[in-house]
Amino acid sequence: MTAPTLERPAWRYAAFFAAYLYQGLVAGFSLTALANHYAALGFAAAEVGRHFALAGLPWTVQPLLWGPLVDRGAASRLGRRRFWWVAGFLGTQGALALLLLVPDVRAIGLVSAVFCLHSAFAALLDTATDRLIMDHVPKDALGRTSACTRAGFVTGTAAGALLFSWSLERVGFAPSVWLLLATSALAGLLPLLVREAPGDALLVGGPPAGPAPPRRPVRLRRLLRRLVVPLRRRESLVLIGLCFAVDAALGLFEVRFGVALIQDQGWDAALLSRAQAGLAFVAGTLGALAVGLWSDRAGPLRALRLLLLACAASFAGIAGLIAGGAAGAAGPAILALSSVAPSLLIVALVPAVMRMSQGRAGAATQFEITMAALNLGDVAGAAAAGPLAPWLGLAGAAALAGTVFALCALLAGRTARRAPAGRR
């Protein structure tokens, strides 16, 4: 029987789905179940925001940490990119094991520091996955692949939020960590079993199935010099700015709203985690598939523009509900409006950025620079949620997010009209 490789589409979809399932499972623990648990324990929005920010910090420097290494490739039997895939997974699991040394869940600084270290290795795993996608997926299938990875991430996030909101409440922190280690190891198993090419070894010590193809070494200095030129293009700069602005606006609103639901509206932390998990799952599976197919047909920039307009309308409605004093009664509706459309943006955004980067020297680094802007925006928004609370309020934060989405839709529309036909 032929060993599974990324040359076959079915194994590609399965491996990329599982890689993002793994990332989502940890995010469901850290950024949903644990964050809501901290809110229920009485931690302020500023403290929860710092947890988000510290856990997301390595993602903001992802291109500098890992992009050039993955782009250069590794002289390994495991495969040119898969070597980093395996290294990232082992590093993430080792970092998660450090949670067992945290004496109490209330030591939020220690917990956040561990997730910061975990994110550094998760960023390596993510960079390797993105580069494998650019190496092995045709351009006309990037939308479907983006939908597949998004479905994997939200499925993992939903499962993590549901499972760990229950375990944190019922059995406590340490057993929840053991459960996280076991489930994440299981989720990461499939990517470890799928080879990049038939001649690659399954394990480090395994013999190659055939002679390795000749590979021309790429010098790091030359790679970085060639990287600067495409990043000067207007399309690249627009996408980088758009990524930062969108996630900064979302982070600013979501941290404060989640804390407000628990501490001001009396929501149960586990109930909120279940609601967030359900909304993310529906949007990220059926919704992501629809957007992925639409993106491949209409072009990712056009799909992105319409999704941004939908987000602008959603947040305008949220601001109106909160300003009208209906925040309590309309809590479920606001949660849905702030979750569904924004979670689909990444499905159209990823193929737009990959089309821009694919086939160029430093492709993974170029892609991760744009994604780092997304993560930097998330970190900045979460960190600013507490300090800006007295100035903006919830209604102001929602109105600001709606304005940002509307401006980004305008930019995406102009970029789509100016882009070559193959990149629209």
N, C-alpha and C positions, 0 to 999 in steps of 0.2 A: 504494500500500500504506500502511495506517495505521501511523503511528509508534508504537513501544511506549510505553505509559504505565502508571502504577500503578493506573489505573482497571480494568485487566483482571487477574483473579486469577492467570493463568499468568505474566504479566510480574512481578506482585508477588512471587510465590514465587521466581522466578528471580533477581530483583534483590536480594531480602533474603538469599537463599542465598549469592549471590556476595559481598555486602558482608561477611558473617560468614566466608566462605571466606578472604577477604583477611586479616581479623583473625587467624584461626586459623593461617594460613601463617606470619605473623610470630611468633606465640606458639610455634609448633612449632620455629622457629629459636632464639628467645631463651630460652624457659622450659623447653624439653625438650632439644633437641640441644646447645645451648650450655651449659646448666646441667650436664648430664651430662658434657660435655667438660671443664668446669672441675673437676668432681669427679675425673675421670680424671687431670687435671694435678696433683692433690694439694691443691686448695683446700679449706679446712675448711668444715663445714656453716654456720658463722656467716658466712663470706664469700659462699657461694652464697646463703644466706638474705638477705643485704644486696642482692645482685643482684636477687633476686625483689622485695624490698621497694621498691627504688628504681625499678625498671621499673613497678611497680604504683602508685606514689605518686600520679601525676596522676589516676588513676581514683577515688581517695578524695575528691577535691575536684571531681569532674566536675559536680555540680549548680551549684556556684558559678562554675566556669569557663564552662560552655556552656549549661546548662539554660535560664536566662532568655533568652539570645540566640536560641536555637532556638524557644522558645515565642513570642517576639515576632514571629518571621517576618522575612523580608528582602524589601525592595522590589527584586526582581531578576527579570529575564527567565527565569532558570533555574528559578524556582519558589520558593514561600515557604519550604519546608524544604530543597529540593534544593540551593539555593545553598550551605548549610552542608555538605551531603553532599560536594559537589565540593571545597569549601575544605578539608575534613578530609582527603580523599584526597590532594590536592596537598601538604598540610602533612606528612602521614606519609611520603610518598615523599621529600620534601626532607630530613626528619630521618634517614631510613635511609641516605641518601647520605653523611651525615657519618661513618658507620662506615668509609668508605674512607680517612678521615684518621687512624684509630686505628693507631698503628705496629705493635702486636703484640697478639694475642689475650689475652696475660697481663695487659694493662692493664685489669683488670676494672673499675676505677673509671670509666675513660673510656667503656668499652663500656656500663656500666650508666647513665651519664649520658645517652648518646645514646638509649638505649631509654626513659629517663625523658621526654626531649623528644618522642620518637615517640609515647609513650602519651598525651601531652597532646593531640596532634592526632587520635590514634586515638579518644580519648574524645569529641571533637567529631563524628567520623564516626559513632560509636556512638550518640550522643545524637540526631543527625539521623535515623538509621535507626529508632530506637525511636519518635520522634515521628511519622515517616511511617507506621509500623505502626499507631499509635494513631489516626491520621487516616484511614487507608484500609482497615483490616481490621475486619470486623464482630466483635462480641463473641463470637459462637458459633464463630468460626474462629481465635481467638487461640491455642488449644492447638496446632492444626495449624501455625500460623505459627511458634510457639515451637519446635516440633519441626523445622521447616524451617531456622530460623536456627541451632539447635543442631547439626543435621546439617552445615550449612555450616561452622560453626566447628570441629567435630571432624574433618571431612574435611580442612580446611586444616591443622589441627594435626597430624594423622596424616601427611599428605603432607610437611609441613615437617620433622617429626621424622625421617622416613625419609630424605628427600633430604639434609637438612643434617647429620645424623649421619654419613652417608657422605662428604659433601663436606669437612666439617671434618677428618675423619680422613685422607682421601685427597689432597685438593688444598690444604687450608689455609684460613685465615680470609679473606683478601682475595678469592680467587675465590668463596668461599661468599657473601660480601656481594654481589658482582656477580650471582650466581645468584639471591639473594634479591630484589634490585632488579628483575630481569627477570621472575621468576615472580609477584611481588606486583603489578607493573604489569599483567600479563596478567589476574590474578584481579580487579583493580579496574576492568577495562574495562567490563563489563556494567552495573554501577550507573551509570556515567557516561552510558550510552546510553539509559537508560530515563527518560522524562520523568515529572514529577509529574502534570501535566495536559496535555491536548492543546494548550493555548494557550502552553505554555512553550517556550523556545528550547532547542536542544540544546547550544549553546555560548554563551559570554558575548556575543559579537558578533552572534549570529544573530537574525533578526527574529522577533517573536512570531507564532504562527499565527492569533491572533485577539485581540480586546480582553481585557485582563486584568480579572477580576472585581473589584468594589470591595472593599477590605479596610479594616476599621476598625483604626486603630493602637492598640496596647496599650501603656500606659505601664508602664515597668519597676517603679516604686514601687508602683503599684496591683497589678501582677502578684504581687509578693513579699508584699504584705499579704494578698491572697486565698489565697496558698499556705499560710500558717500555719494557717488554720482546719482544712482536712482532715487535716493532719499531727498534729492533736491527737487524732484518733480512735484508739481502742484497737487496732483492726485494723491501722492503719498502724504504730503503735509496735511491735506484736508482730512484724510482718514485718521491720521495720528491725532489731530485736534479734535475730531469728532469723537473718537474713542475716549479721550480724556474727559471731555465735557459731559458726555452721556452718563458715564459711570460715576463721575463726581456728583452730578445732580441726583442720581438714583441713591447713592450711598448716603447723601445728606438727608434724604427723606426717609429711607427705609429703616435706618438705625433708630431714629427718633420715633417713628410710627410704631415699630415693634415694641419698644419700651413703653410707649404711651398706652398701647392696648393692654399690656399686663399690669402696669402700675396705676394707670388712671382709669381704665375701663374695666378692670377686674377680670381680664381674660386669664384662663389657666395656661401656663407655659406649654404643657404637653398638647393642649387643644390647639394653640396657635401653631405649634410645630406640625401637627397633623394637617391643619388647613393649608399651611405653606407648602407642605409636601404634596398634597393633592393637586393644588393649582399648578405647581411646577411640573408634576408628572403629566397632566393633561396637555399643558402648553408645549412641553418639551418632547412629547412623543407624536401624537396626532398633529399638533400644530407645527412642530418642527419638520415632519415629513412633508406636509403641504407646502411650507415655505421653501424647503429644499428643492422640491420639484419645480415650484414656481421660479425660484432663483435660477435654476439651470435653463429654464425656457425663456424667461423675460430678461435675465441679466441681474446679477446681485445688486448693483447700484440702484437700479429701478425698484427692486423689491425693498431694499433698505430705505429708500425715500418714503415709500408708502407706509412702512412700519413705523418710521419716525413720526409721520403725521398722525398715525393712530395713537402713538404714545403721547403726543402733544394734546390730542383731544381727551385722552384718558386723564391726564394730570390736570387739565383745565377743569374737568368734571370733579375731580377729587378736591381741588382748591375751593370750588363752589360749595360742595357738600360740607367741608370743614368750616368755611367762613359762615355758612348758614346755620351752624350749630348742630349739624346732624352727624358729627363724627362718631358718636356712640352708637346710634341706631344703624348707621350706614357702615359700621366697621367691616363687616364681611364684603360689602360691595367695594369699599375702598381697597381692601386687601386684594380683591380680584383685579380691579382696574390697575393697581400698581404692580401686579405680578405677571399677568398673562402676556400683554403685548411687549413689554421690555425684555422678557425672557426669550422672545423670538428674534430680537435684533441680531444676536450673535450668529444665528443660522445664515443670515444674508451677509453679515459683515465678514465672516471668515473666508468664504469663497472670493469676495471682492479683494481682500488683502492677498490671498494666495495667488490669484490671477496676476496681481501686480508683481509678486515676488518670484513666481514659479519660473524655473529655467535659468535663473541668474546666479552668478557667484554670490555666496553669502545669503542664499534664499531664506534659510531658517532664521538668520540674524535679522534680515529685513522684516520678516513676518513677526518675529518676537518683539522688535522695536515698536511696532504698531500695537501689538497685544499688551506690551508693557505700559503703553499710554493708557489703555483700558484699565489695567490693574492699578496704575498710579492714581487715576481718577477715583477708583473705588476707595483706595486708601485715604486720599485727600478728603473725599466726602464723608467717610466714616469718622475720620479724626476731627473734622470741623463740625460734626453734628451737635456735640455738646456745647462748645463755645458759641456757636451761632444761634442756639436755641432761643435766648432772650430777644434776639433781634428779629428773627424771621417768624418763629412760630410754625406750627404744622401747615397752616394754610399758605403762608409765605413760601415755605420750602416746596410745597406742591406746585405753586404758581411759578416759582423759579425753574423747577424741573420741566414744566410744560413749555416755558419760554425757550429753554435750552433745546428741547426736542424740536420745536418749530424752526429755530435757526439752523439746527443741524439738518433738518429735512430740506431747507432751502439750499444749503451747501451741497448736499448729496445730489439734489436735482441738477444743479449747475455742473457738477463734476460728471454726472452721467451723460449730459448733453455734449460735453467736450471730450469724453473718453473715446478711444478707438472702439470700433464695433465689437472686437473680441473681448473687451474688458468690461462692457456694460452689464 
